[in-house]
Amino acid sequence: MPKSRSIVTGLALAAAAVGSTAAGAPAATTAGFPLPVSAPGAAAALNGPSYVFARGGDGALYYEKNTGSGWSSATSLGGSLVHTPGAATGGNGTAEVFVRGLDNKLHWRLLVNGTWKPWASDPVGILASKPGVASWGRGRDDVFVRGAGSSSVGALYHRAFVNGAWGPWEGLGGQMLNGPGASSWGPGQLSVFVQGVDHQLWGRFYNAATGWTGWIGYGGELTHGPAAVSVPNGRQPGQVVVIVQGVNGAVYQKTIVNGRGGGWIPLGGALEGGPGASSTGIGNYRIVGESPNGHLYERVYRNGAWGPWTLLP
């Protein structure tokens, strides 16, 4: 990526306080997310449950789950959050939420066989953004963050979390202000997208056989960082849909296949803080976002058609 077109971003940001009620058992609420919520993070397994995570109005982390028959009530995972979480799932009853703590360290909770594990933290590295998270299968999560710079900028870093063990931090360059959005469409495949200081969309792609590509620009005019979701359709396994918030608050999408981007498609709506997105099956996906009044909404693409914007419970 040319240095004159350095990068900034912010997708689903989150921060959890260390040593708070986050380590305790989840406490179910009797209604939806306490208002106002933060911009949400989303995760889903192909043909499996979907999850939406957000900071509630009380500052704690909450999630709702959808197994196909509607959304559950919001459940608290505790903590004391500043922004929105980054989330992923490898399927088979798992989900992972990674956050930036108030100490600027990486913290996370894992859902394993229906049970949430206590909060854990990584003492290595200083984060300056929320994590963007992608999973290419059970037991593997790839976490992307903006590293702490000398001012309001920092480079993009990546680290793999494999079967509970961390690999080293890998610098991917660029100059960023917020957190990236990431996705994976299969083993050994990753994509990461950011909002540049020129307010345009930029991306890099990883293949285990060839390594990382350089930065690729995709244009547009973004007001927040992008959400990225891999949407395999059988004919184009390398298909990624990138969801962004435009200057008017409305949502737009761009489909990228094997690094080549299509045009921008308007999807309406009016968001605060940027969108989240997750795949819900072959060719299907959902967008989630925070409205200006602090509520969460979703819009689902299924069987080749968009449904309406719908308020989450």
C-alpha positions, 0 to 999 in steps of 0.5 A: 500500500502506498505510504501516501495513502496510509490506513485507518479503520474501525469495525466492531470495537470492544474493551473489557475491564480486567478483574471485574464481574467478567469472570463470573457466570453469565446472568440472563436478562429479562429483555434485550440489550440495556440501552443505549448499546454500542455498535455490535459485533456478529458471528455465525457458523454455516448452518449453525447459530448466530450471535450478536455481541454488544456493550449494553448501556450499563457498560457490560458485555451482552450477547443474543443467540439465534438458532433459526427460530428467533433471537434469545433474550440478552445474556450478560457476560460481565466486564466493563466495556468501552466499545464493541467486541470482535467475535468469531465462531468455528462451529460445533458449539463454539464461539469466541469474543475478543476485546481490548481491555482497559489496560490496553491488553487483549482479553477474551471469553470462549464458548465451548460445548455450551459453557462460557469459560472465564475471562482470559488475557494476553500480557503481550502487546499493547492494543490501540483498537478493538480486535477484528477476528476471523476463524477458518475452523474450530480451534483456530482464530486469527486476531487483527489489531492496530498496534499502539503508535506514538500518536493517533496512528499505528500499524496493523498486527496479526496473531493466531490463536490455535487450540488455546495457544498464541503464535507471535505478533506479525506486523502487516504495516499501514498507518491505522486509527481504529480496528480492522475487520476480518474474514476467512472462507476456508483453511489457510485463507484470510482477508482483512479490510480497513478504512484509509485516511483517504476514507476509502476501503483497503484490503489484504489477503492471505493464502497459506501457500503464498503468504500475504498480498500487498494492500489493494484499494477499493474506493468508496467513502467510509465513515467507520471501519468495515465489516467483512463476511465470507459468503461462499456460494459453491461457484466462487469460494473466495467471495467476501462481502464487505459492509460499510457505513457511508457519509450519510449513515446509510449502509453499502456493500461491495462483493470481492471475489479473489481480490477483485471488487465489484460496485457499491450497492446501497442497502439503506438504513442509518447507523452509528458506529459502523456495521457488523456482519456474519454468514448464516449459510451458503450464500446467506448473511446478516448485517447488524448495526446500532441505530442513532437512538441506541437500538440494534437492527439487523437485515438478512440476505437469504436465498438471493433477496434482502429482507427489511431492517428489523429491530432486535429484541 
